[in-house]
Amino acid sequence: MSKLETKRANFKNAVDRLREAVVEFQQEGASDVVRDGLIQRFEFTYELSWKTTKAYLDEFEMLLEKL
């Protein structure tokens, strides 16, 4: 598995877990614990999105250099 594929898989898992947190927040209401968990998962997913994008751009740049 390449670096990009690994980062993409990690990002997909983070998005799935964020969706779970959103559903729980909508069902449970505005509990402080659930809200804090949702915020933390959002921050984690946001950070992974940047890392995944960077890995994609790095790989794309390598492909362009080979042309």
Backbone as a ProteinNet text record, in pm:
[ID]
protein_1_A
[PRIMARY]
MSKLETKRANFKNAVDRLREAVVEFQQEGASDVVRDGLIQRFEFTYELSWKTTKAYLDEFEMLLEKL
[TERTIARY]
84.9	0	89.8	62.9	143.8	107.5	191.4	168	33	3.6	-123.3	-241.7	-232.8	-342.4	-366.1	-258.6	-270.6	-338.9	-295	-355	-501.4	-531	-669.1	-758.5	-708.6	-785.5	-807.5	-703.8	-717.4	-818.8	-814.7	-909.1	-1051.8	-1070.6	-1204.4	-1257.9	-1172.8	-1214.9	-1252.5	-1174.8	-1204	-1337.6	-1365.3	-1492.9	-1608.4	-1591.7	-1695.8	-1723.2	-1617.4	-1634.3	-1696.2	-1663.5	-1725.7	-1875.2	-1911.8	-2054.3	-2126.8	-2063.1	-2122.6	-2145.7	-2049	-2060.8	-2173.2	-2188.7	-2296.4	-2431.7	-2445.6	-2572.2	-2602.3	-2502.3	-2524.5	-2560.5	-2495.1	-2525.7	-2669.5	-2714.4	-2851.6	-2952.7	-2918.1	-3010	-3010.1	-2892.6	-2879	-2903.8	-2893.2	-2908.7	-2774.5	-2778.5	-2658.6	-2585.4	-2565.9	-2487	-2344.4	-2285.9	-2149.5	-2049.1	-2063.9	-1969.4	-1979.3	-2099.7	-2119.9	-2072.4	-2105.1	-2062	-1910.2	-1844	-1697.6	-1634.7	-1692.3	-1643	-1659.8	-1772.7	-1797.7	-1696	-1669	-1571	-1432.7	-1395.2	-1263.5	-1251.7	-1355	-1351.3	-1345.6	-1415.6	-1409	-1266.6	-1204.4	-1067.5	-971.6	-985.9	-900.2	-920.2	-1046.2	-1077.8	-1027.1	-1041	-992.1	-840.8	-769.8	-623.8	-584.5	-653.4	-624.4	-654.7	-754.8	-785.2	-668.2	-604.6	-487.6	-370.5	-347.2	-236.3	-259.1	-383	-415.5	-400.4	-445.8	-430.9	-284.2	-202.9	-59.2	4.1	-30.9	23.3	-18.1	-142.7	-189.4	-109.1	-92.1	-18	128	187.4	325.8	337.2	243.5	246.6	219.3	126.3	95.2	216.4	287.2	407.6	514.3	528.4	625.1	588.7	460.2	416.7	447.1	427.1	455.9	604.8	687.8	832.2	880.8	810.7	850.5	815.8	725.1	682.8	786.4
-117.2	0	124	216	337.5	434	533.5	635	703	734.8	800.3	709.2	582.7	488.7	473.5	469.4	458.9	582.3	699.2	824.2	834.2	790.2	794.4	701.2	583.4	488.7	544.5	605.1	665.9	779.8	860.2	970.8	918.8	814.3	756.5	705.8	639	591.1	707	815.4	932.1	994.7	1002	1057.3	969	838.7	746.5	765.6	779.9	799.9	936.2	1036.8	1168.5	1159	1084.9	1066.4	999.4	898.5	831.8	931.3	1019.1	1118.4	1217.4	1255.4	1347.8	1282.7	1156.7	1085.2	1075.9	1040.6	1030.3	1165.7	1271.4	1405.3	1442.5	1408.2	1439.8	1358.8	1235.6	1150	1182.6	1205.9	1225.4	1369	1462.8	1602.2	1665.2	1776.7	1858.8	1825.2	1699.1	1659.8	1711.7	1762.4	1816.7	1712	1590.4	1484	1450.1	1436	1403.4	1519.1	1641.1	1758.5	1768.7	1748	1753.8	1645.6	1526.9	1418.9	1451.4	1511.4	1551.4	1656	1753.3	1856.8	1795.4	1706	1642.5	1559.8	1486.7	1407.7	1497.9	1611.9	1706	1758.1	1798.5	1850.9	1745.9	1623	1513.8	1489.1	1486.8	1463.2	1577.5	1698.9	1815.8	1807.3	1771.9	1759.1	1648.6	1536	1427.8	1467.8	1552.6	1596.7	1674.2	1757.8	1831.8	1738.3	1643.3	1549.8	1462.9	1421.6	1340.8	1422.6	1546.2	1634.7	1657.6	1678.9	1699.4	1575.1	1457.2	1333	1317.6	1352.1	1345.4	1440.1	1563.4	1661.6	1622.1	1565.1	1517.6	1407.7	1313.4	1203.9	1256.4	1348.5	1407.3	1482.4	1552.2	1624.3	1527.6	1414.1	1313.4	1260.8	1240.4	1193.3	1296.9	1423.5	1528.9	1538.2	1516.7	1523.4	1411.4	1298.5	1185.4	1207.6	1300.5	1325.1	1398.1
0	0	0	-91.2	-100	12.7	28.5	131.5	109.5	-15.7	-46.9	-16	-52	-25.1	124.7	201.8	347.1	404.2	361.9	411	369.1	247.3	199.5	282.2	313.6	395.7	536.1	593.5	726.1	723.7	617.9	605.1	592	511.9	495.9	629.8	707.3	839.3	930.6	924.8	1008.1	969	839	792.6	839.5	831.2	877.8	1026.7	1104.4	1249.3	1279.9	1199.8	1216.8	1188.4	1084.2	1053.2	1170	1229.7	1346	1458.8	1481.2	1588.1	1558.8	1432.4	1394.9	1420.1	1380.7	1402.6	1551.7	1630.6	1775.2	1834.7	1789.3	1838.7	1805.8	1685.4	1645.9	1726.7	1761.6	1836.3	1984.9	2040.1	2184.1	2228	2137.9	2175.5	2206.9	2274.7	2295	2424.8	2453.8	2570	2553	2660.9	2653.9	2607.9	2655.4	2620.8	2472.2	2423.1	2281.8	2194.4	2233.2	2156.5	2151.6	2266.1	2270.4	2183.2	2185.4	2100.1	1952.6	1918.6	1779.9	1734.6	1819.3	1785.9	1767.9	1856.3	1847.2	1718.9	1684.9	1560.8	1438.1	1443.1	1331.5	1314.5	1424.4	1417.3	1361.6	1407.6	1361.1	1211.4	1168.2	1027.4	940.5	988.5	914.8	895.7	1001	993.1	894.2	899.9	805.2	661.1	642.3	505.6	447.3	528.1	480.4	451.5	539.1	519	395	373.3	255.9	128	132	16.4	-15.5	85.9	65.5	3.1	52.1	-3.7	-149.8	-180.8	-319.3	-407.8	-362	-441.6	-457.5	-352.8	-363.1	-468.4	-466.5	-563.8	-704.9	-717.9	-848	-902.4	-815.3	-856.8	-907.3	-839.4	-884.1	-1022.7	-1047.1	-1178.6	-1286.6	-1254.8	-1352.1	-1382.3	-1280.5	-1300.3	-1391.8	-1392.9	-1476.6	-1623.3	-1650.4	-1789.7	-1867
[MASK]
+++++++++++++++++++++++++++++++++++++++++++++++++++++++++++++++++++

